């Protein structure tokens, strides 16, 4: 089992920045690729960013490219999502998730075995 706890969500003005954090515990953190997803009211959960277990490979949704940066610290068992130039359409609950490192990094919700409880990000115009 891997336990994931997100933090850092807040209400922010458009154009502002937030840094989300996800603390992992349980099994060896470096055994997992880590992803960030988000879910807006009435919409399906969607992929935002992923980082592989070593931290040297990242991939972003088109909506996140150039504005968001995913990173991880395998010593502290943390994964981060730095979000800049936030837009109202970024408003959602943001989730971190863990996928076994033996699989390729994935954008699919179904490839992730463990999920946090989510943190709310609200961007006002």
C-alpha positions in Angstrom: 0.0 0.0 0.0 1.0 3.5 -0.7 -0.6 6.4 1.1 -0.7 9.8 -0.7 -1.6 13.1 0.9 -1.9 16.2 -1.2 -1.6 19.8 0.1 -1.2 23.3 -1.2 -4.5 23.9 -2.9 -6.0 27.4 -2.5 -8.0 30.2 -4.0 -5.8 32.3 -6.3 -6.3 35.1 -8.8 -5.9 34.4 -12.5 -2.2 34.8 -13.4 -1.1 33.7 -10.0 1.0 30.6 -8.9 0.6 27.7 -6.6 2.8 24.8 -5.6 1.0 21.5 -4.8 2.7 18.9 -2.7 2.1 15.2 -2.3 3.6 13.3 0.5 3.9 9.5 0.1 4.3 6.8 2.7 4.1 3.1 2.8 6.0 1.2 0.1 9.3 2.4 -1.4 8.5 5.7 -3.1 11.1 5.2 -5.9 9.2 2.1 -7.0 6.5 4.3 -8.5 6.0 6.7 -11.4 4.0 9.6 -10.0 1.2 11.6 -11.8 -1.0 14.6 -11.2 -4.6 14.6 -12.3 -7.5 17.0 -11.9 -11.2 16.8 -11.9 -13.5 19.8 -12.3 -17.2 19.6 -11.3 -19.2 17.6 -13.8 -16.2 16.5 -15.7 -14.1 13.4 -15.8 -10.7 13.1 -14.1 -8.0 14.2 -16.5 -4.3 13.8 -16.7 -2.1 16.8 -15.9 1.5 15.6 -15.6 3.7 12.6 -14.8 7.2 12.0 -13.7 9.1 8.7 -13.8 10.6 7.0 -10.8 14.1 8.5 -11.3 12.8 12.0 -12.0 14.5 12.3 -15.4 11.4 11.9 -17.6 8.3 14.1 -17.5 5.3 14.5 -19.7 2.5 17.1 -19.6 -1.0 17.5 -20.9 -1.2 20.2 -23.5 -3.1 22.4 -21.1 -0.2 22.3 -18.7 2.8 22.6 -21.0 4.9 25.7 -20.4 3.0 26.6 -17.2 3.2 23.6 -14.9 6.3 21.7 -13.7 6.3 18.4 -12.0 9.2 17.3 -9.8 10.0 14.8 -7.1 12.3 14.2 -4.2 12.9 10.5 -3.6 14.7 11.3 -0.3 11.7 13.2 1.2 9.1 10.9 -0.6 7.5 14.0 -2.1 6.2 15.0 -5.5 5.4 18.5 -6.5 3.4 20.4 -9.1 4.4 24.0 -9.6 1.6 25.9 -11.4 2.2 29.3 -12.9 0.1 31.6 -15.0 -3.0 30.0 -13.6 -6.3 30.4 -15.5 -9.9 30.0 -14.3 -10.2 26.8 -16.3 -7.5 25.3 -14.1 -10.1 25.2 -11.3 -10.4 21.6 -10.1 -9.6 19.1 -7.4 -6.0 18.0 -8.0 -5.0 14.5 -7.2 -1.6 12.8 -7.1 -1.4 9.1 -8.0 1.2 6.3 -8.1 1.8 3.8 -10.9 4.3 0.9 -10.6 7.7 1.9 -12.2 7.8 -1.3 -14.2 5.1 0.2 -16.5 5.8 3.0 -18.8 4.7 6.5 -17.7 1.0 6.8 -18.5 -1.7 9.4 -18.9 -4.4 6.9 -18.2 -6.3 7.0 -14.8 -6.6 3.2 -14.9 -2.8 2.7 -14.8 -2.5 4.2 -11.4 -2.9 2.0 -8.4 -2.9 4.6 -5.5 -4.6 8.0 -5.2 -4.6 10.8 -2.7 -7.8 12.5 -1.4 -7.2 15.6 -3.5 -6.7 19.3 -2.9 -8.9 22.0 -4.2 -7.5 24.7 -6.5 -9.8 27.6 -7.4 -8.7 30.3 -9.8 -10.8 33.4 -9.9 -10.9 35.7 -12.9 
